[in-house]
Amino acid sequence: MSAIKSNEKVQGKYSFRTTITQEIYDEFRDTCKRMGVPMNIVLESFMKDFDMDEFREKKISLPIKSPKSALRTTITQEIYETFRDICKRTGVSLNLVLESFMKDFNAGLYEVCVRKTNH
């Protein structure tokens, strides 16, 4: 099982890396690029709205042994820590949750809504 690395703090952001099934990662990266939305924004939005009860109701099927690819990105520290803690508290692999989300995102099961903020 892969571990999420998150030890570099940059202005309220955490830089972390993990391994994701290569096919899922490549398709996710291409889908984000095609939609014109950065991967870290999509992942951060998912983490922020993550609902463990909803996730537990899903049947997850991911390849057990398959080539892996490195995911390196930055996420808002508070959002990442809350997401990580939910996964840890409920005993669900953070990698499994991320891969499952990416797979669903690639299949078009999520809607992307972009809004302007005043930051």
QUIUR-V68757 format. One record per residue. N is the residue number from 0. RES is the residue in one small letter. OMEGA is omega in radians with two decimals (* if undefined). D_CENTER is the distance of its C-alpha to the mean C-alpha in Angstrom with 2 decimals. Layout:
((N & RES & OMEGA & D_CENTER) (N & RES & OMEGA & D_CENTER))
This chain:
((0 & m & -3.13 & 16.14) (1 & s & 3.11 & 14.02) (2 & a & 3.05 & 13.56) (3 & i & 3.10 & 11.07) (4 & k & 3.14 & 13.40) (5 & s & -3.09 & 13.54) (6 & n & -3.12 & 17.09) (7 & e & -3.10 & 17.63) (8 & k & 3.12 & 18.12) (9 & v & 3.10 & 18.91) (10 & q & 3.11 & 20.24) (11 & g & 3.12 & 17.95) (12 & k & 3.02 & 14.87) (13 & y & 3.05 & 13.37) (14 & s & 3.12 & 12.92) (15 & f & 3.11 & 10.94) (16 & r & 3.10 & 10.71) (17 & t & 3.08 & 10.04) (18 & t & -3.12 & 11.15) (19 & i & 3.08 & 9.66) (20 & t & -2.99 & 12.35) (21 & q & -3.12 & 13.99) (22 & e & 3.13 & 14.83) (23 & i & 3.14 & 11.43) (24 & y & -3.11 & 10.12) (25 & d & 3.14 & 13.42) (26 & e & 3.11 & 13.41) (27 & f & 3.12 & 10.03) (28 & r & -3.14 & 11.50) (29 & d & 3.12 & 14.77) (30 & t & 3.12 & 13.76) (31 & c & -3.13 & 12.32) (32 & k & 3.14 & 15.50) (33 & r & -3.14 & 17.71) (34 & m & 3.14 & 16.62) (35 & g & -3.13 & 17.09) (36 & v & 3.13 & 13.87) (37 & p & -3.13 & 12.08) (38 & m & -3.07 & 8.59) (39 & n & 3.10 & 7.99) (40 & i & 3.12 & 9.59) (41 & v & -3.14 & 7.64) (42 & l & -3.14 & 4.22) (43 & e & 3.11 & 6.99) (44 & s & 3.10 & 8.81) (45 & f & -3.12 & 6.69) (46 & m & -3.11 & 6.69) (47 & k & -3.09 & 10.26) (48 & d & -3.05 & 11.38) (49 & f & 3.14 & 10.01) (50 & d & -3.08 & 13.18) (51 & m & -3.13 & 13.77) (52 & d & 3.10 & 17.00) (53 & e & -3.11 & 15.64) (54 & f & -3.11 & 13.18) (55 & r & -3.14 & 16.19) (56 & e & -3.12 & 18.25) (57 & k & 3.00 & 16.26) (58 & k & -3.04 & 17.62) (59 & i & 3.05 & 15.11) (60 & s & 3.12 & 16.47) (61 & l & 3.11 & 14.80) (62 & p & -3.13 & 17.06) (63 & i & -3.14 & 18.28) (64 & k & 3.13 & 19.69) (65 & s & 3.13 & 18.43) (66 & p & -3.12 & 18.01) (67 & k & 3.09 & 14.95) (68 & s & -3.12 & 13.60) (69 & a & 3.03 & 12.48) (70 & l & 3.11 & 9.28) (71 & r & -3.14 & 10.69) (72 & t & 3.06 & 9.77) (73 & t & -3.12 & 10.84) (74 & i & 3.05 & 9.62) (75 & t & -3.03 & 12.43) (76 & q & -3.08 & 13.75) (77 & e & 3.13 & 14.65) (78 & i & 3.14 & 11.43) (79 & y & -3.09 & 9.63) (80 & e & 3.10 & 12.77) (81 & t & 3.13 & 13.08) (82 & f & 3.14 & 9.74) (83 & r & -3.12 & 10.75) (84 & d & 3.09 & 14.22) (85 & i & 3.14 & 13.65) (86 & c & -3.12 & 12.14) (87 & k & -3.10 & 15.03) (88 & r & -3.10 & 17.61) (89 & t & 3.06 & 17.05) (90 & g & 3.13 & 16.87) (91 & v & -3.13 & 13.70) (92 & s & 3.10 & 11.77) (93 & l & 3.11 & 8.41) (94 & n & 3.14 & 7.92) (95 & l & 3.12 & 9.39) (96 & v & -3.14 & 7.30) (97 & l & 3.14 & 4.01) (98 & e & 3.13 & 6.97) (99 & s & 3.10 & 8.68) (100 & f & -3.12 & 6.61) (101 & m & 3.14 & 6.74) (102 & k & 3.12 & 10.28) (103 & d & 3.12 & 11.19) (104 & f & 3.12 & 10.15) (105 & n & -3.12 & 12.26) (106 & a & 3.11 & 14.94) (107 & g & -3.10 & 15.28) (108 & l & 3.10 & 14.59) (109 & y & 3.09 & 13.01) (110 & e & 3.11 & 15.21) (111 & v & 3.09 & 14.46) (112 & c & -3.12 & 16.82) (113 & v & 3.10 & 17.53) (114 & r & -3.13 & 19.84) (115 & k & 3.08 & 21.74) (116 & t & -3.13 & 21.78) (117 & n & -3.14 & 24.68) (118 & h & * & 23.11))
